[in-house]
Amino acid sequence: GAVELYHNGVKQLETRSDGLQVDGTVRLPADNSKLLFGAGLDLEIYHSGTHSIIKDAGTGNLQIAGSLVQITNAAISASGLVFNEGGSLELYHNGTKKFETTSTGASLSGNLSIDANVIHNGDTDTMLSFAGSNQVDIVCGGNTMGSFTTNGLSLGVNKRLDILDASGERSGTINNS
């Protein structure tokens, strides 16, 4: 049968046919005291004395599921990361949305700092290359087509710049030959 434990006349713990039920707070006052789950005791939740840790110490993945999953600050007053079921992933800085995935790609609010190249997916020789201080190169097929610097736009050797009107028709050409 069931065993019940009371404190000041209020039931706090009960054994059941399917396990144990605790009504109230479970306290593990010593650092590194762990709640262990699973047949291999491979899911751990504990405080190390410095950090609060949820640890998958076994095989498989640690999966967090929900229709809306949020990682917030300690006060639970500002989001850091939001996973929307069937939709976007949102990344926040100091409570302000900075990045969001969309059905067509992604949206960025603010500046993006890059210390290397922006490479076209699957085409590693076509890119915007941040070749030097105050310089952006346009590279296509491994050839530098042009460079933007503080002095303006310079064309690669034997390259041409077509000037297009609003309808996309060529209205002028600059050759560098």
C-alpha positions in Angstrom: 0.0 0.0 0.0 0.8 3.7 -0.1 3.0 5.4 2.5 2.3 9.0 3.2 4.6 11.5 5.0 3.1 14.6 6.6 4.6 17.8 8.0 2.5 20.0 10.3 -0.6 18.1 9.1 0.1 18.6 5.4 1.0 15.7 3.2 4.4 16.3 1.6 5.3 12.8 0.2 3.4 9.8 -1.0 4.5 6.5 -2.4 2.3 5.4 -5.3 2.0 2.3 -7.5 3.7 4.3 -10.3 6.4 5.8 -8.2 6.7 8.7 -5.7 4.8 12.0 -5.5 6.2 15.0 -3.7 4.0 17.9 -2.9 6.2 20.9 -2.2 9.9 21.7 -2.7 12.6 19.1 -3.0 15.8 20.5 -1.5 19.3 19.3 -2.2 21.2 21.8 0.0 24.8 20.5 -0.8 26.6 21.6 -3.9 27.1 18.8 -6.5 24.1 16.9 -5.1 22.4 15.6 -8.2 19.0 14.6 -9.4 19.7 11.5 -11.6 17.3 10.1 -14.2 17.2 7.1 -16.4 18.2 3.5 -16.1 21.8 4.5 -16.6 21.4 7.5 -14.4 22.7 9.5 -17.3 20.6 12.7 -17.0 21.9 14.9 -14.3 20.5 18.2 -12.8 22.7 19.8 -10.2 24.5 22.9 -8.9 28.3 22.7 -8.9 28.7 25.6 -6.4 29.5 27.9 -9.3 27.1 26.8 -12.1 23.7 25.3 -12.5 24.0 22.3 -14.8 21.6 20.1 -16.9 23.8 17.3 -18.2 23.2 14.4 -20.6 26.0 12.1 -19.5 24.9 9.1 -21.6 24.0 8.2 -25.2 21.5 10.0 -27.3 20.5 13.7 -27.4 19.4 16.1 -24.8 16.1 17.3 -26.3 14.1 20.2 -25.0 10.6 20.3 -26.6 7.7 22.6 -26.4 5.4 24.7 -28.6 7.3 27.8 -27.6 10.7 27.3 -26.0 12.5 30.3 -24.5 15.8 30.8 -22.9 15.7 33.9 -20.8 17.7 36.0 -18.3 17.8 35.0 -14.7 14.9 37.3 -13.9 12.8 35.7 -16.6 12.1 39.2 -17.9 14.0 39.2 -21.2 14.4 36.5 -23.9 17.7 35.4 -25.2 16.6 32.7 -27.5 13.1 31.7 -28.7 12.1 28.7 -30.6 8.6 29.0 -32.1 7.0 25.7 -33.0 6.8 25.3 -36.8 8.2 28.8 -37.3 11.1 31.1 -36.4 14.1 30.9 -34.2 14.7 34.3 -32.6 18.0 35.6 -31.1 17.9 38.5 -28.7 20.5 40.9 -27.3 19.6 42.6 -24.0 15.9 41.9 -24.7 16.0 43.3 -28.3 15.4 40.9 -31.2 18.5 40.9 -33.5 18.1 37.8 -35.6 15.2 35.7 -36.8 14.8 32.9 -39.2 11.9 33.2 -41.7 10.3 31.0 -44.3 12.5 32.7 -46.9 15.8 32.8 -45.0 16.7 35.1 -42.1 16.3 38.7 -40.9 18.9 40.7 -39.1 18.4 43.9 -37.2 21.6 45.9 -36.5 25.1 45.4 -37.7 26.8 42.2 -38.7 30.6 42.0 -38.0 32.6 39.7 -40.3 36.3 39.0 -40.0 36.5 36.8 -43.1 34.5 36.3 -46.3 30.8 36.0 -47.3 30.8 32.9 -49.5 28.0 31.8 -51.8 26.7 28.5 -50.6 28.2 25.7 -52.7 30.3 28.0 -54.8 33.4 28.7 -52.8 35.1 30.9 -55.4 32.2 33.5 -55.6 32.2 35.8 -52.6 32.5 39.2 -51.0 36.0 39.2 -49.6 37.1 41.6 -46.9 40.6 41.6 -48.2 42.1 44.4 -46.2 41.4 47.4 -44.1 38.6 49.5 -45.7 38.4 47.2 -48.7 35.7 44.8 -50.0 36.4 42.7 -53.1 33.8 41.2 -55.3 35.1 37.8 -56.4 33.4 35.7 -59.1 34.9 32.4 -60.3 38.0 33.1 -58.3 38.6 36.4 -60.2 38.4 39.8 -58.5 35.8 41.7 -60.5 36.1 44.9 -58.5 37.1 46.4 -55.2 35.3 49.0 -53.1 37.8 51.1 -51.0 37.7 54.5 -49.3 38.8 55.8 -52.7 35.8 54.4 -54.6 35.3 51.4 -56.9 38.1 50.0 -58.9 37.5 47.3 -61.6 39.6 44.2 -62.0 42.0 43.9 -64.9 40.1 43.5 -68.2 36.7 43.9 -66.5 33.7 46.0 -67.4 31.1 47.8 -65.3 27.7 48.0 -66.9 25.4 50.8 -65.8 21.8 49.8 -66.0 18.7 51.9 -66.0 15.6 51.2 -63.9 14.3 48.7 -66.5 17.5 46.7 -66.4 18.7 47.9 -69.8 22.4 48.8 -70.2 22.7 52.6 -70.4 26.4 52.9 -70.2 29.6 50.9 -69.8 33.0 51.6 -68.1 35.8 49.4 -69.4 39.1 48.6 -67.6 41.3 47.1 -70.3 
